[in-house]
């Protein structure tokens, strides 16, 4: 057994260790677990989308989705490591975990009457969504994030392929869900790559920007206001982070770039005004429509004061007579609402929302003001964008997008990530990976 200084592939010297076969095997096992975890994310998302498209036999899709779920859970659980965290976060996490069990226990009696698929394989409103915050303990080193970036690229490619194969559904104005699911499950993670653009290769920069722009154009064409707002915020945040933090040029250069951005915006606005009657009639009509006030009024009318405090549990619902789009049958109650904050209140009440904010708000502060690198600042901005997105979107799904939120929380609380330099992060991410290209 020989003592040496361990350095990761990106050149970040971590600590002095005594090399052994056992430690080498552990490193390789984590590498393998990372890949299985990434494969599970891709398989789970694609199987759910193909099931929604009615492209494959439902039994086959659910089998692949279940396989993906197992690949997420077991390697993911193996990679979790309870880091030495401050007492504040430790107390909040314990309270949060107890409260999640309380929420689930209030709906556990109905699990036998509902489809197992709805409860365990539905990424939009499944029971597993309540345990995603344990990913605070997941990111241990830059190599873990590299695998997430690889997965994000793979999902972006999948997004483009599905848009080409099912272009009729994607462009169909009457089909609102297709593009929504494609974006939530495949395209959204590219937003974090946009925020960390300076650490990536030129090819990945081009690819990431292309995915963001294509998604924004499709969202605009389909008049998906929530997606338009989310992606506009992502692009603005990425632009500001790049030129106010990463770009260390003189102030004159920054002023020129901001001026160029304003010019591009004004040009786009002029083109929009000239062509809106021809190309954007549907989008303008949708933007001016108020489709939520009625639903939100029904929500608040049905929620008692106690419901607002503790929620209605896992299968909580509120009175809102409507035709279920999935079954095309009349129903008196809805089990979810498009507004993320209200959905949190519906299931877990104000207590659940407060516990989430008590974990995320300090993380934002640490990432923005106590870090030495752009990665932690990008993670903090990602959390801020998610808090903004909780009004126009549901925000909580069993997907890489929601996984990234709690991975970003872990980054912002981690002294290791907070104290890395930008050069160290760049070298680690750019270090060649012999097993994965692109």
Secondary structure, DSSP 8 states (H G I E B T S, - for coil): -EEEEEE-TTS-EEEEEEE-HHHHHHHHHHHHHHHHHHHHHHHHHHHHHHHHTT-S-HHHHHHHHHHHHHHHHHHHHHH-------HHHHHHHHHHHHHHHHHHHTTGGGTTTS-HHHHHT-TTT-GGGGGGGGGGGT--SHHHHHHHHHHHHHHHHHHHHHHHHTHHHHH-TT--HHHHHHIIIIITTHHHHHHTGGGS-HHHHHHHHHHHHHHHHHHHHTT-HHHHHHHHHHHHHHHHHIIIII--S-HHHHHHHHHHHHHHHHHHHHHHHHHHHHH-HHHHHHHH---SHHHHHHHHHH--HHHHHH---TT--EEEEEE-TTT--EEEEES--SSHHHHHHHHHHHHHHHHHHHHHHHHHHHHHHS-SSHHHHHHHHHHHHHHHHHHHS----SSHHHHHHHHHHHHHH-HHHHT--HHHHHHHHHS--TT---
